[in-house]
Amino acid sequence: MNVKKITIAASLIGLISGSLISCTNGSPDGNTATNTDTKPATNTSAETQTSTGNGKLKSVAFTVGDLSNPFFVLMGQATEAEAKKIGGKDVNVTVVSSAYDLNQQANQIENFTASNTDIIIVNAADKSGIKPAIEKAKQAGRIVIAVDTGAEGGVDATITTNNVQAGEVSCKYIADRLKGKGNVVIVNGPPVDSVTQRVSGCENVLSKYPDIKILSKNQNAEGSRDGGLRVMTDLLTTFPKIDAVFAINDPSGVGAELAANQAQRKDFFIVGVDGAPEAITAIANKDGIYAATATQNPRGMAEKAVQVGNDILNGKKPSSSTILIPVKLITKDNVSTEKGWK
């Protein structure tokens, strides 16, 4: 596995000192990794444990989109805390970044499989492309949990935000505020399940309003602030009349607001998804155009993934293989009492 191991704490320090990036950010830093225990995974009986239903949790490994993203840093921390809560301080927890590189993520999963990892948690860089690696892990008797976005290959469970709902509540807010009439642009992102579901939910709602026109929906801002700045700058040049923006995550939405500020435009408002600290701050700014965000629960998703994986390790399958975590809309009206996921 060609990754550089660092501690989650070190990731967090880097996060605080650097720019905040989002839950769907495609950072080029593909060699970021965290290993919360310097000892290698030593469990050699995971296959027996899963078949007997009498397993003690010894190791958890998590491959995420990007550890320069505060969303995934928080998920990594929650994974470690929950794993050690269940299995004790000697549980080996490894968190690595795929940087949304399919080949790198496949190699990571293969290494986790070879190391006899009890629970492999996957934030898929490519839902379909990661299928062979997951199939190999399953054939080897590993427990594989998809989190934040779906993955093919026979995962044991999928824990994700109700992303369709996130798109629906965000764009219902847009439609209501526009009173059913206006020009909307969608700042899109990487073609992963979570993003496409948010856009689908948004389009489902806006399609009910014949006087709302979607000017653009295919521009990929890569889920990042820089991407949001770039895409929104182009959209502002292309479309002189924009009334609202739906950004598929908060960092790209914050980038879109930065583009508006640079262009000295305040004639529209922005709605995102995440509940990220930077978005909460932007929404709390009474003079800002960031209006709302459908908040996710990254800590809750990670904790649930470990819990479900441990249940399966001990012979208890979830009643449903897909577990959806609901969202809540944070606006300028309730931002003082709703704190997002920080």
Secondary structure as a PSIPRED ss2 file (coil, helix, strand):
# PSIPRED VFORMAT (PSIPRED V4.0)

   1 M C   1.000  0.000  0.000
   2 N C   1.000  0.000  0.000
   3 V C   1.000  0.000  0.000
   4 K E   0.000  0.000  1.000
   5 K E   0.000  0.000  1.000
   6 I E   0.000  0.000  1.000
   7 T C   1.000  0.000  0.000
   8 I H   0.000  1.000  0.000
   9 A H   0.000  1.000  0.000
  10 A H   0.000  1.000  0.000
  11 S H   0.000  1.000  0.000
  12 L H   0.000  1.000  0.000
  13 I H   0.000  1.000  0.000
  14 G H   0.000  1.000  0.000
  15 L H   0.000  1.000  0.000
  16 I H   0.000  1.000  0.000
  17 S H   0.000  1.000  0.000
  18 G C   1.000  0.000  0.000
  19 S C   1.000  0.000  0.000
  20 L C   1.000  0.000  0.000
  21 I C   1.000  0.000  0.000
  22 S C   1.000  0.000  0.000
  23 C C   1.000  0.000  0.000
  24 T C   1.000  0.000  0.000
  25 N C   1.000  0.000  0.000
  26 G C   1.000  0.000  0.000
  27 S C   1.000  0.000  0.000
  28 P C   1.000  0.000  0.000
  29 D C   1.000  0.000  0.000
  30 G C   1.000  0.000  0.000
  31 N C   1.000  0.000  0.000
  32 T E   0.000  0.000  1.000
  33 A E   0.000  0.000  1.000
  34 T E   0.000  0.000  1.000
  35 N E   0.000  0.000  1.000
  36 T C   1.000  0.000  0.000
  37 D C   1.000  0.000  0.000
  38 T C   1.000  0.000  0.000
  39 K C   1.000  0.000  0.000
  40 P C   1.000  0.000  0.000
  41 A C   1.000  0.000  0.000
  42 T C   1.000  0.000  0.000
  43 N C   1.000  0.000  0.000
  44 T C   1.000  0.000  0.000
  45 S C   1.000  0.000  0.000
  46 A H   0.000  1.000  0.000
  47 E H   0.000  1.000  0.000
  48 T H   0.000  1.000  0.000
  49 Q H   0.000  1.000  0.000
  50 T H   0.000  1.000  0.000
  51 S H   0.000  1.000  0.000
  52 T H   0.000  1.000  0.000
  53 G C   1.000  0.000  0.000
  54 N C   1.000  0.000  0.000
  55 G C   1.000  0.000  0.000
  56 K C   1.000  0.000  0.000
  57 L C   1.000  0.000  0.000
  58 K C   1.000  0.000  0.000
  59 S E   0.000  0.000  1.000
  60 V E   0.000  0.000  1.000
  61 A E   0.000  0.000  1.000
  62 F E   0.000  0.000  1.000
  63 T E   0.000  0.000  1.000
  64 V E   0.000  0.000  1.000
  65 G C   1.000  0.000  0.000
  66 D C   1.000  0.000  0.000
  67 L C   1.000  0.000  0.000
  68 S C   1.000  0.000  0.000
  69 N C   1.000  0.000  0.000
  70 P H   0.000  1.000  0.000
  71 F H   0.000  1.000  0.000
  72 F H   0.000  1.000  0.000
  73 V H   0.000  1.000  0.000
  74 L H   0.000  1.000  0.000
  75 M H   0.000  1.000  0.000
  76 G H   0.000  1.000  0.000
  77 Q H   0.000  1.000  0.000
  78 A H   0.000  1.000  0.000
  79 T H   0.000  1.000  0.000
  80 E H   0.000  1.000  0.000
  81 A H   0.000  1.000  0.000
  82 E H   0.000  1.000  0.000
  83 A H   0.000  1.000  0.000
  84 K H   0.000  1.000  0.000
  85 K H   0.000  1.000  0.000
  86 I H   0.000  1.000  0.000
  87 G H   0.000  1.000  0.000
  88 G C   1.000  0.000  0.000
  89 K C   1.000  0.000  0.000
  90 D C   1.000  0.000  0.000
  91 V C   1.000  0.000  0.000
  92 N E   0.000  0.000  1.000
  93 V E   0.000  0.000  1.000
  94 T E   0.000  0.000  1.000
  95 V E   0.000  0.000  1.000
  96 V E   0.000  0.000  1.000
  97 S E   0.000  0.000  1.000
  98 S C   1.000  0.000  0.000
  99 A C   1.000  0.000  0.000
 100 Y C   1.000  0.000  0.000
 101 D C   1.000  0.000  0.000
 102 L H   0.000  1.000  0.000
 103 N H   0.000  1.000  0.000
 104 Q H   0.000  1.000  0.000
 105 Q H   0.000  1.000  0.000
 106 A H   0.000  1.000  0.000
 107 N H   0.000  1.000  0.000
 108 Q H   0.000  1.000  0.000
 109 I H   0.000  1.000  0.000
 110 E H   0.000  1.000  0.000
 111 N H   0.000  1.000  0.000
 112 F H   0.000  1.000  0.000
 113 T H   0.000  1.000  0.000
 114 A H   0.000  1.000  0.000
 115 S C   1.000  0.000  0.000
 116 N C   1.000  0.000  0.000
 117 T C   1.000  0.000  0.000
 118 D C   1.000  0.000  0.000
 119 I E   0.000  0.000  1.000
 120 I E   0.000  0.000  1.000
 121 I E   0.000  0.000  1.000
 122 V E   0.000  0.000  1.000
 123 N C   1.000  0.000  0.000
 124 A C   1.000  0.000  0.000
 125 A C   1.000  0.000  0.000
 126 D C   1.000  0.000  0.000
 127 K C   1.000  0.000  0.000
 128 S C   1.000  0.000  0.000
 129 G C   1.000  0.000  0.000
 130 I C   1.000  0.000  0.000
 131 K H   0.000  1.000  0.000
 132 P H   0.000  1.000  0.000
 133 A H   0.000  1.000  0.000
 134 I H   0.000  1.000  0.000
 135 E H   0.000  1.000  0.000
 136 K H   0.000  1.000  0.000
 137 A H   0.000  1.000  0.000
 138 K H   0.000  1.000  0.000
 139 Q H   0.000  1.000  0.000
 140 A C   1.000  0.000  0.000
 141 G C   1.000  0.000  0.000
 142 R C   1.000  0.000  0.000
 143 I E   0.000  0.000  1.000
 144 V E   0.000  0.000  1.000
 145 I E   0.000  0.000  1.000
 146 A E   0.000  0.000  1.000
 147 V E   0.000  0.000  1.000
 148 D C   1.000  0.000  0.000
 149 T C   1.000  0.000  0.000
 150 G C   1.000  0.000  0.000
 151 A C   1.000  0.000  0.000
 152 E C   1.000  0.000  0.000
 153 G C   1.000  0.000  0.000
 154 G C   1.000  0.000  0.000
 155 V C   1.000  0.000  0.000
 156 D C   1.000  0.000  0.000
 157 A E   0.000  0.000  1.000
 158 T E   0.000  0.000  1.000
 159 I E   0.000  0.000  1.000
 160 T E   0.000  0.000  1.000
 161 T E   0.000  0.000  1.000
 162 N C   1.000  0.000  0.000
 163 N H   0.000  1.000  0.000
 164 V H   0.000  1.000  0.000
 165 Q H   0.000  1.000  0.000
 166 A H   0.000  1.000  0.000
 167 G H   0.000  1.000  0.000
 168 E H   0.000  1.000  0.000
 169 V H   0.000  1.000  0.000
 170 S H   0.000  1.000  0.000
 171 C H   0.000  1.000  0.000
 172 K H   0.000  1.000  0.000
 173 Y H   0.000  1.000  0.000
 174 I H   0.000  1.000  0.000
 175 A H   0.000  1.000  0.000
 176 D H   0.000  1.000  0.000
 177 R H   0.000  1.000  0.000
 178 L C   1.000  0.000  0.000
 179 K C   1.000  0.000  0.000
 180 G C   1.000  0.000  0.000
 181 K C   1.000  0.000  0.000
 182 G E   0.000  0.000  1.000
 183 N E   0.000  0.000  1.000
 184 V E   0.000  0.000  1.000
 185 V E   0.000  0.000  1.000
 186 I E   0.000  0.000  1.000
 187 V E   0.000  0.000  1.000
 188 N E   0.000  0.000  1.000
 189 G C   1.000  0.000  0.000
 190 P C   1.000  0.000  0.000
 191 P C   1.000  0.000  0.000
 192 V C   1.000  0.000  0.000
 193 D H   0.000  1.000  0.000
 194 S H   0.000  1.000  0.000
 195 V H   0.000  1.000  0.000
 196 T H   0.000  1.000  0.000
 197 Q H   0.000  1.000  0.000
 198 R H   0.000  1.000  0.000
 199 V H   0.000  1.000  0.000
 200 S H   0.000  1.000  0.000
 201 G H   0.000  1.000  0.000
 202 C H   0.000  1.000  0.000
 203 E H   0.000  1.000  0.000
 204 N H   0.000  1.000  0.000
 205 V H   0.000  1.000  0.000
 206 L H   0.000  1.000  0.000
 207 S C   1.000  0.000  0.000
 208 K C   1.000  0.000  0.000
 209 Y C   1.000  0.000  0.000
 210 P C   1.000  0.000  0.000
 211 D C   1.000  0.000  0.000
 212 I E   0.000  0.000  1.000
 213 K E   0.000  0.000  1.000
 214 I E   0.000  0.000  1.000
 215 L E   0.000  0.000  1.000
 216 S E   0.000  0.000  1.000
 217 K E   0.000  0.000  1.000
 218 N E   0.000  0.000  1.000
 219 Q E   0.000  0.000  1.000
 220 N E   0.000  0.000  1.000
 221 A C   1.000  0.000  0.000
 222 E C   1.000  0.000  0.000
 223 G C   1.000  0.000  0.000
 224 S C   1.000  0.000  0.000
 225 R H   0.000  1.000  0.000
 226 D H   0.000  1.000  0.000
 227 G H   0.000  1.000  0.000
 228 G H   0.000  1.000  0.000
 229 L H   0.000  1.000  0.000
 230 R H   0.000  1.000  0.000
 231 V H   0.000  1.000  0.000
 232 M H   0.000  1.000  0.000
 233 T H   0.000  1.000  0.000
 234 D H   0.000  1.000  0.000
 235 L H   0.000  1.000  0.000
 236 L H   0.000  1.000  0.000
 237 T H   0.000  1.000  0.000
 238 T H   0.000  1.000  0.000
 239 F C   1.000  0.000  0.000
 240 P C   1.000  0.000  0.000
 241 K C   1.000  0.000  0.000
 242 I C   1.000  0.000  0.000
 243 D C   1.000  0.000  0.000
 244 A E   0.000  0.000  1.000
 245 V E   0.000  0.000  1.000
 246 F E   0.000  0.000  1.000
 247 A E   0.000  0.000  1.000
 248 I C   1.000  0.000  0.000
 249 N C   1.000  0.000  0.000
 250 D H   0.000  1.000  0.000
 251 P H   0.000  1.000  0.000
 252 S H   0.000  1.000  0.000
 253 G H   0.000  1.000  0.000
 254 V H   0.000  1.000  0.000
 255 G H   0.000  1.000  0.000
 256 A H   0.000  1.000  0.000
 257 E H   0.000  1.000  0.000
 258 L H   0.000  1.000  0.000
 259 A H   0.000  1.000  0.000
 260 A H   0.000  1.000  0.000
 261 N H   0.000  1.000  0.000
 262 Q H   0.000  1.000  0.000
 263 A C   1.000  0.000  0.000
 264 Q C   1.000  0.000  0.000
 265 R C   1.000  0.000  0.000
 266 K C   1.000  0.000  0.000
 267 D C   1.000  0.000  0.000
 268 F C   1.000  0.000  0.000
 269 F E   0.000  0.000  1.000
 270 I E   0.000  0.000  1.000
 271 V E   0.000  0.000  1.000
 272 G E   0.000  0.000  1.000
 273 V E   0.000  0.000  1.000
 274 D E   0.000  0.000  1.000
 275 G C   1.000  0.000  0.000
 276 A C   1.000  0.000  0.000
 277 P H   0.000  1.000  0.000
 278 E H   0.000  1.000  0.000
 279 A H   0.000  1.000  0.000
 280 I H   0.000  1.000  0.000
 281 T H   0.000  1.000  0.000
 282 A H   0.000  1.000  0.000
 283 I H   0.000  1.000  0.000
 284 A H   0.000  1.000  0.000
 285 N C   1.000  0.000  0.000
 286 K C   1.000  0.000  0.000
 287 D C   1.000  0.000  0.000
 288 G C   1.000  0.000  0.000
 289 I C   1.000  0.000  0.000
 290 Y E   0.000  0.000  1.000
 291 A E   0.000  0.000  1.000
 292 A E   0.000  0.000  1.000
 293 T E   0.000  0.000  1.000
 294 A E   0.000  0.000  1.000
 295 T E   0.000  0.000  1.000
 296 Q C   1.000  0.000  0.000
 297 N C   1.000  0.000  0.000
 298 P H   0.000  1.000  0.000
 299 R H   0.000  1.000  0.000
 300 G H   0.000  1.000  0.000
 301 M H   0.000  1.000  0.000
 302 A H   0.000  1.000  0.000
 303 E H   0.000  1.000  0.000
 304 K H   0.000  1.000  0.000
 305 A H   0.000  1.000  0.000
 306 V H   0.000  1.000  0.000
 307 Q H   0.000  1.000  0.000
 308 V H   0.000  1.000  0.000
 309 G H   0.000  1.000  0.000
 310 N H   0.000  1.000  0.000
 311 D H   0.000  1.000  0.000
 312 I H   0.000  1.000  0.000
 313 L H   0.000  1.000  0.000
 314 N C   1.000  0.000  0.000
 315 G C   1.000  0.000  0.000
 316 K C   1.000  0.000  0.000
 317 K C   1.000  0.000  0.000
 318 P C   1.000  0.000  0.000
 319 S C   1.000  0.000  0.000
 320 S C   1.000  0.000  0.000
 321 S C   1.000  0.000  0.000
 322 T E   0.000  0.000  1.000
 323 I E   0.000  0.000  1.000
 324 L E   0.000  0.000  1.000
 325 I E   0.000  0.000  1.000
 326 P C   1.000  0.000  0.000
 327 V C   1.000  0.000  0.000
 328 K E   0.000  0.000  1.000
 329 L E   0.000  0.000  1.000
 330 I E   0.000  0.000  1.000
 331 T E   0.000  0.000  1.000
 332 K C   1.000  0.000  0.000
 333 D C   1.000  0.000  0.000
 334 N C   1.000  0.000  0.000
 335 V C   1.000  0.000  0.000
 336 S C   1.000  0.000  0.000
 337 T C   1.000  0.000  0.000
 338 E C   1.000  0.000  0.000
 339 K C   1.000  0.000  0.000
 340 G C   1.000  0.000  0.000
 341 W C   1.000  0.000  0.000
 342 K C   1.000  0.000  0.000
